[in-house]
């Protein structure tokens, strides 16, 4: 039987991260995980996947990404102009 992976997780493609939570939130997270019979990591992965998915449909977030892209493009063009690479 194949194990179920959270949405977006690729086979063998995991990354360890450090997450700092205040003690009250960490305790609440532990309680949620225990109540659901799941690991804290599993609950956190699911919450992050849901947050990322919500952003995909958020027009304001998409506009923010587009603004960042334009700003980075301008910076790249400035750097190229200074180096004479254009």
C-alpha positions in Angstrom: 0.0 0.0 0.0 1.5 3.4 -1.0 1.7 6.0 1.7 -0.3 9.2 1.1 1.8 12.3 0.7 0.7 15.8 1.4 -0.2 17.8 -1.8 3.0 19.1 -3.4 5.4 16.7 -1.8 7.5 14.8 -4.3 9.0 11.4 -3.7 12.3 11.8 -1.9 11.9 15.6 -2.1 11.7 16.6 1.5 13.5 19.5 3.2 14.1 20.0 6.9 13.1 23.4 8.3 13.2 25.0 11.7 9.9 26.5 12.9 9.8 28.7 16.0 6.5 29.0 17.7 5.5 30.7 21.0 4.9 28.1 23.7 1.1 28.6 23.7 0.7 28.0 20.0 3.1 25.0 20.2 1.0 23.5 22.9 -2.2 24.0 21.0 -0.6 22.4 17.9 0.4 19.4 19.9 -3.1 19.1 21.2 -4.6 19.2 17.7 -2.1 16.5 16.5 -2.8 14.3 19.5 -6.6 14.7 19.1 -6.4 13.7 15.4 -3.9 10.9 16.0 -1.3 12.5 13.7 2.2 13.9 14.1 2.8 17.6 14.6 4.8 17.6 11.4 1.9 16.1 9.5 -0.5 18.8 10.8 1.9 21.6 10.0 2.6 20.3 6.5 -1.2 20.2 5.8 -1.7 23.7 7.2 1.2 25.1 5.0 -0.1 23.3 1.9 -3.6 24.8 2.5 -2.1 28.3 3.0 -0.1 28.0 -0.2 -3.1 26.8 -2.1 -5.2 29.7 -0.8 -2.5 32.1 -2.1 -2.8 30.6 -5.6 -6.3 31.9 -5.9 -5.8 35.2 -4.1 -5.8 38.1 -6.7 -4.0 40.5 -4.3 -1.2 38.0 -3.7 -0.9 37.4 -7.5 -0.6 41.2 -8.0 2.1 41.3 -5.3 4.1 38.6 -7.1 3.7 40.5 -10.4 5.0 43.7 -8.8 8.0 41.8 -7.3 8.7 40.3 -10.7 8.6 43.8 -12.4 10.9 45.2 -9.7 13.4 42.4 -10.0 13.3 42.7 -13.8 14.2 46.4 -13.5 17.0 45.7 -11.1 18.4 43.1 -13.5 18.2 45.5 -16.4 20.1 48.2 -14.3 22.8 45.7 -13.5 23.1 44.6 -17.1 23.3 48.3 -18.2 26.1 49.0 -15.7 28.1 46.0 -16.8 27.6 46.8 -20.5 26.1 43.4 -21.1 23.0 44.6 -23.0 
